[in-house]
Amino acid sequence: MPYVNSSAISRIEWNAGTLSIWFRTSCKYDYFGVPNAVYEVFLNAGSKASFFNDFIRDRY
């Protein structure tokens, strides 16, 4: 369960296509059908919030 260095996101987890994101200002949200490759790039993104907004939000 990777904890990340982000002002908006505290933790990111992927399991069998389900991406779970723990937001600091709310709770955990699950996104379905997310490829592992997207998760890997997300973990390495300089800005987790920007990556989320550009590549995950409203897509999964």
ABEGO torsion letter per residue (X at the ends): XBBBBBAABABBBBBGGBBBBBBAABBBBBBBGBBAAAAAAAAABABAAAAAAAAABGAX
